[in-house]
Amino acid sequence: MRIALCQRIPIHNSVQDNVGTILTDVRDNEADIFVYPELFLTGYFFDPTIVRDDVEKAMESLRSISEEMDVAIVTGAPEFTDCGIHNCAFAFVSGRTYTYRKIHLPNFPPFDEKERFIPGSEPIVFEHKGFICGLSICYDIFFPELMKHHALKMNADVNICISASPVTSRVAFERVLPARAVENTTYVAFVNNIGPMDGMEFFGGSRLLAPNGDGILTLDEPGTGVITMDKNTLEKAREMRPVLKDSIF
């Protein structure tokens, strides 16, 4: 299974341009799963009145390209409902659509997500080409029970976390990412925003971690990195450290 970590810089409030970036990446790279940052389709600081209609149109474009190319595309975008706006990770998987609504919304400086979004409540995984992938968004990663649930109850092989993490949070993320891999013996794919946006600086640092916590790919600049994940690595890690088999909760 080849995964593409797409550490791209979104164009603020320009859904069509950001969808164009995804379509180009999918056609130009040989990968099975393409992963983009949190709220990539709109930019992290988006204007709902500008992007709402375009986001809804983008859903069909991404679903169609995933079916045409037989790939999975994971990207961040808002979901507009009668109850309010959710911060979501959408997975378009060979013509099917999965929607994860961010459960843990930060509400401490510099974030005000509880003022902007309403929380989700349901863990979501999807299967593609023999790999089960769990979805999470940014602050979720500090709540280990979510990724543990994916691995223990939903048989996840990969935990995907899309993010909008600023430079002030870099150390904390770099400490917990390997722990999430080791404690669940899953791959962890982390794709973060990079560069300045509306007065906030995102640190990038997108990476793929092996089930033993080793970093096997890191992106320091905007761009796309493609790497292979394999089931043998998962099986060996779980034989050496059977944390899932030995879990009692």
C-alpha positions as CSV (number, residue, x, y, z in Angstrom):
1,M,0.0,0.0,0.0
2,R,1.5,3.3,-1.1
3,I,0.5,6.4,0.9
4,A,1.1,10.0,-0.3
5,L,1.6,12.6,2.4
6,C,0.5,15.8,0.7
7,Q,1.9,18.8,2.7
8,R,0.4,21.4,0.4
9,I,-0.4,25.0,1.2
10,P,-4.1,25.8,0.5
11,I,-5.3,28.9,-1.2
12,H,-7.5,30.8,1.3
13,N,-11.3,30.6,0.5
14,S,-10.5,29.1,-2.9
15,V,-12.0,25.6,-2.9
16,Q,-11.8,25.2,-6.7
17,D,-8.0,25.9,-6.7
18,N,-7.4,23.5,-3.8
19,V,-9.4,20.7,-5.4
20,G,-7.3,21.3,-8.5
21,T,-4.2,20.7,-6.5
22,I,-5.6,17.4,-5.3
23,L,-6.6,16.3,-8.8
24,T,-3.1,17.1,-10.1
25,D,-1.4,15.2,-7.3
26,V,-3.6,12.1,-7.8
27,R,-2.9,12.0,-11.5
28,D,0.9,12.7,-11.1
29,N,1.8,10.4,-8.3
30,E,1.6,6.6,-8.0
31,A,-0.1,6.1,-4.6
32,D,-3.2,4.3,-3.2
33,I,-4.0,6.9,-0.4
34,F,-3.5,10.7,-0.7
35,V,-3.7,12.6,2.6
36,Y,-4.1,16.4,3.0
37,P,-4.1,18.7,6.0
38,E,-6.9,19.9,8.2
39,L,-9.4,22.2,6.4
40,F,-7.3,22.0,3.3
41,L,-10.2,22.6,0.9
42,T,-10.9,26.1,2.4
43,G,-7.8,27.1,4.4
44,Y,-7.9,26.9,8.2
45,F,-9.4,30.4,8.5
46,F,-12.2,30.4,6.0
47,D,-15.3,32.5,5.4
48,P,-18.4,30.3,5.5
49,T,-20.4,32.7,3.3
50,I,-17.8,32.3,0.5
51,V,-17.0,28.6,0.6
52,R,-20.2,26.8,1.5
53,D,-21.6,26.2,-2.1
54,D,-18.1,25.4,-3.4
55,V,-17.4,22.8,-0.7
56,E,-20.6,20.9,-1.6
57,K,-19.6,20.9,-5.3
58,A,-16.1,19.7,-4.4
59,M,-17.4,16.6,-2.7
60,E,-18.7,15.2,-6.0
61,S,-15.5,16.0,-7.8
62,L,-13.3,14.2,-5.3
63,R,-15.7,11.3,-5.0
64,S,-15.6,10.9,-8.8
65,I,-11.8,11.1,-9.1
66,S,-11.4,8.5,-6.3
67,E,-13.6,6.2,-8.3
68,E,-12.0,6.9,-11.6
69,M,-8.4,6.3,-10.3
70,D,-9.4,3.7,-7.7
71,V,-7.7,5.6,-4.9
72,A,-8.5,7.0,-1.4
73,I,-8.3,10.7,-0.8
74,V,-8.4,12.1,2.7
75,T,-8.8,15.8,3.1
76,G,-10.0,18.4,5.7
77,A,-13.0,20.5,5.0
78,P,-16.0,22.0,6.8
79,E,-19.3,20.3,6.7
80,F,-22.4,22.6,6.8
81,T,-25.5,21.2,8.5
82,D,-28.7,22.5,10.0
83,C,-27.1,22.4,13.4
84,G,-23.9,24.3,12.5
85,I,-20.5,23.6,11.0
86,H,-18.4,20.5,11.7
87,N,-14.6,20.4,11.2
88,C,-14.3,17.2,9.2
89,A,-11.9,14.7,7.6
90,F,-13.5,13.4,4.4
91,A,-12.3,10.2,2.9
92,F,-13.2,9.5,-0.7
93,V,-12.5,5.9,-1.3
94,S,-13.0,4.4,-4.8
95,G,-16.3,6.2,-5.2
96,R,-17.5,6.0,-1.5
97,T,-17.5,8.9,1.0
98,Y,-16.7,8.6,4.7
99,T,-17.1,11.6,7.0
100,Y,-15.3,12.0,10.3
101,R,-16.4,14.9,12.4
102,K,-13.7,16.2,14.8
103,I,-14.5,15.1,18.3
104,H,-12.1,17.2,20.4
105,L,-12.2,20.9,19.6
106,P,-9.5,23.1,21.2
107,N,-10.6,26.3,22.8
108,F,-7.4,27.8,24.2
109,P,-5.1,30.4,22.6
110,P,-4.7,30.7,19.7
111,F,-7.7,28.4,18.9
112,D,-11.4,29.1,19.3
113,E,-12.8,26.0,17.6
114,K,-15.7,25.6,20.0
115,E,-16.9,29.0,18.9
116,R,-16.6,28.0,15.2
117,F,-17.6,24.3,15.1
118,I,-19.8,21.8,16.8
119,P,-18.1,18.5,17.9
120,G,-18.6,15.1,16.4
121,S,-19.0,11.9,18.5
122,E,-18.3,8.9,16.3
123,P,-15.0,7.2,15.4
124,I,-14.7,6.4,11.7
125,V,-12.5,4.0,9.8
126,F,-12.4,3.0,6.1
127,E,-10.9,0.1,4.2
128,H,-8.9,0.4,1.1
129,K,-6.9,-2.3,-0.7
130,G,-6.6,-4.5,2.4
131,F,-5.7,-1.7,4.9
132,I,-8.1,-0.3,7.5
133,C,-7.5,3.3,8.2
134,G,-8.8,5.3,11.2
135,L,-9.4,9.1,11.0
136,S,-8.6,11.8,13.4
137,I,-7.9,15.6,13.4
138,C,-5.2,17.5,15.1
139,Y,-6.1,17.9,18.8
140,D,-7.7,14.4,18.8
141,I,-4.2,13.0,18.9
142,F,-3.8,14.0,22.6
143,F,-6.7,11.7,23.5
144,P,-5.2,8.2,23.1
145,E,-8.5,6.5,23.5
146,L,-9.6,7.4,20.0
147,M,-6.7,5.8,18.1
148,K,-6.8,2.9,20.6
149,H,-10.5,2.4,19.7
150,H,-9.6,2.4,16.0
151,A,-6.9,-0.3,16.5
152,L,-8.5,-2.4,19.2
153,K,-12.2,-2.3,18.3
154,M,-12.1,-1.5,14.5
155,N,-8.9,-3.4,13.5
156,A,-7.1,-0.3,12.1
157,D,-3.7,-0.8,10.5
158,V,-3.1,2.9,10.0
159,N,-4.1,5.9,12.1
160,I,-4.4,9.0,10.0
161,C,-4.3,12.4,11.7
162,I,-4.7,15.6,9.6
163,S,-3.7,18.7,11.3
164,A,-3.5,22.5,11.6
165,S,-0.8,22.6,14.3
166,P,1.2,25.8,14.8
167,V,4.9,26.1,15.6
168,T,4.1,26.6,19.3
169,S,2.6,23.1,19.5
170,R,5.4,21.3,17.6
171,V,7.2,19.8,20.5
172,A,4.0,18.4,22.0
173,F,3.0,16.7,18.7
174,E,6.5,15.3,18.1
175,R,6.3,13.7,21.6
176,V,2.9,12.1,21.3
177,L,3.0,10.9,17.6
178,P,5.5,8.0,18.3
179,A,3.6,7.0,21.4
180,R,0.3,6.7,19.4
181,A,2.2,4.3,17.0
182,V,3.8,2.2,19.7
183,E,0.8,1.8,22.0
184,N,-1.4,0.6,19.1
185,T,1.2,-1.0,16.9
186,T,-0.2,0.8,13.9
187,Y,1.3,3.0,11.3
188,V,0.6,6.7,12.1
189,A,0.3,9.1,9.2
190,F,0.4,12.8,10.2
191,V,-0.2,15.5,7.7
192,N,0.0,19.1,8.9
193,N,-0.5,22.6,7.4
194,I,2.7,24.5,6.7
195,G,3.6,28.2,6.6
196,P,1.9,31.4,7.6
197,M,-1.9,31.8,7.5
198,D,-3.8,34.7,8.9
199,G,-1.1,35.5,11.6
200,M,-0.5,31.9,12.6
201,E,2.5,29.9,11.5
202,F,2.0,26.1,11.0
203,F,5.0,24.0,11.4
204,G,4.5,21.3,8.7
205,G,6.5,18.3,9.9
206,S,4.2,15.8,8.2
207,R,5.4,12.2,8.7
208,L,4.8,8.5,8.6
209,L,5.7,6.5,11.6
210,A,6.1,2.7,11.7
211,P,4.3,0.6,14.2
212,N,7.3,0.6,16.5
213,G,7.4,4.4,16.5
214,D,10.3,4.9,14.1
215,G,9.9,7.8,11.7
216,I,10.2,6.5,8.1
217,L,9.3,9.7,6.2
218,T,9.2,13.3,7.2
219,L,8.5,16.4,5.1
220,D,10.2,19.7,6.0
221,E,9.0,21.7,3.0
222,P,5.7,22.0,1.1
223,G,5.3,19.1,-1.2
224,T,4.3,15.4,-1.5
225,G,6.1,12.3,-0.2
226,V,5.1,8.8,-1.2
227,I,6.1,5.7,0.7
228,T,5.0,2.1,1.0
229,M,3.3,0.5,4.1
230,D,3.2,-3.3,4.3
231,K,1.4,-5.8,6.4
232,N,4.6,-7.8,7.3
233,T,5.8,-4.8,9.3
234,L,2.5,-4.6,11.2
235,E,2.6,-8.4,12.0
236,K,6.2,-8.3,13.2
237,A,5.5,-5.3,15.4
238,R,2.5,-7.0,16.9
239,E,4.4,-10.2,17.6
240,M,7.2,-8.4,19.3
241,R,4.9,-6.1,21.4
242,P,1.4,-7.6,21.7
243,V,-0.3,-4.6,23.2
244,L,-3.5,-5.1,21.4
245,K,-3.8,-8.8,22.3
246,D,-3.0,-8.0,25.9
247,S,-5.4,-5.1,26.3
248,I,-8.1,-5.7,28.9
249,F,-10.3,-2.6,28.4
